[in-house]
């Protein structure tokens, strides 16, 4: 019986195993070590939700608390990566991207290109995203699409504990800057995770369910709702293929296109706002490259084009769920 | 009154908690014989057919296509033709009234694999059954103890049966040293020492058969009998393209066509089976382990260690089972039957015959071992 741990424990284990394997791996961020005004002293926090807890004493001197200055410490992590370390910096909420975007998209993402391939920037930026945590408009956004837009960044969006561990190990070993998106609602999700170390290559989609009627592509937390919806559709005789791209950059186009060529019907599920989203990106890709195979208009299931509401009732309506996905599946299936 | 037999969702492997009905192979009213395939079922790991354990008539189909049932859930009823419908209805009602699905809590019930340190390397094994003359199941190249998931419990009714993960495989340590057969032999003998087994019946599949043969050649006193299933170590040829492809494959697209070569029915290579194999192949050290084993044992598509004379000369019972359509190791390697050597060729079966024709292989093994 394989061991089950949470998404959060899987991330902690990946950090721990890579820090043990490679002395150049360091962890840094707000409250990553001591926190609570006691920098590095008692491992009190381990990040705002405790993801890095325990690493401080296991790897002395390599888990660093930073000031509340994303522009400073994200820049420091990028600089350290250019100078031989493999920093894993924690941007507490992806919503804070705005204050350190230059360091990410205009510096880290460009070095390899602008220095003719002679520079590498092996930095990982771990960051929490997503709604459902009653954290309101400034702490709940789903901004992986913004990073995906930028050449030079790799963008990872794990949907389960197994993928979280293997993709984070791959992220740390990768020589390019990687944005590692952790959905805060998934932290407590349990799953089978090998104790041994393993890396999942980027750009390799996971096919969670095979089917010949409808292709459902979903990102991050939405993968789990898509699986739920596909199971419900199956009871109505509709067989869905559920695909988790795992990384939005690079994107495993072949697996998506091959599936749509088989089913002819596509639903894309994305927790982001609909404009310039992964949903519109994947819909565009399929419309262009598999147009001849399509038997129905592509359905996009996304959040609405509004900020994430603070009201519990409105937030619950905001996040796409299994019922909406199932309705989209039935709609594309029944289209004539 | 003749007996009413319930046909229930089987438990294939440790992790199976529910199964999906893929379709019935017999209709209500059809006569069934022992061993007839009645209904196709799929767990998240593997697809297969549920066979009749009694003769009679299929009187009821209680689960339809695509229905998902917990392990132990009622699929149908087999009874003699003269049993009254009312009695069958009563039996179904009684079953449904008392049936409680097993807890989905992983810790509840069922045996768990154990770990032991052999020659400084972690080794995983699963023990089922007790007493009798012990049996050790040895998987093949790239396999693990789950390769025996349809056989292990069936053989463990009257004896202790150990399934092991060889070095480099499953959840055993991934260090295979020089990748030689001697390393694998030392691991199995070390395992026997650790469990206090002076001698055992060795059942080997593919490369595991070569390991069993090498043990028989080196330490015959540790071997009570040999069961060799689509075994390596009996001839020079082996499908080198499969071996090299398997070592190199690192995604679904590359792996799936290779795995289909293992089975006569390509439909058995489910998404989950491919995914589980990928999960194994991603573990740290597996690429090196498989490359070393392949180089030491199967370089250039030729088996480097051949024990063709061992079955006849061992002086102990030897059972050889082979799928006639094996695309990995040719059935022509099966030795001549005679003396204590018994040879069974199974028509229309491939390399993973112990999974694909589990009922038949279990019957042969049970008969041979007892």
Boltz contact constraints between the chains, C-beta under 6 A:
constraints:
  - contact:
      token1: [A, 1]
      token2: [B, 14]
      max_distance: 6.0
  - contact:
      token1: [A, 1]
      token2: [B, 106]
      max_distance: 6.0
  - contact:
      token1: [A, 1]
      token2: [B, 112]
      max_distance: 6.0
  - contact:
      token1: [A, 196]
      token2: [B, 283]
      max_distance: 6.0
  - contact:
      token1: [A, 196]
      token2: [B, 284]
      max_distance: 6.0
  - contact:
      token1: [A, 197]
      token2: [B, 284]
      max_distance: 6.0
  - contact:
      token1: [A, 198]
      token2: [B, 282]
      max_distance: 6.0
  - contact:
      token1: [A, 198]
      token2: [B, 283]
      max_distance: 6.0
  - contact:
      token1: [A, 204]
      token2: [B, 251]
      max_distance: 6.0
  - contact:
      token1: [A, 207]
      token2: [B, 271]
      max_distance: 6.0
  - contact:
      token1: [A, 210]
      token2: [B, 271]
      max_distance: 6.0
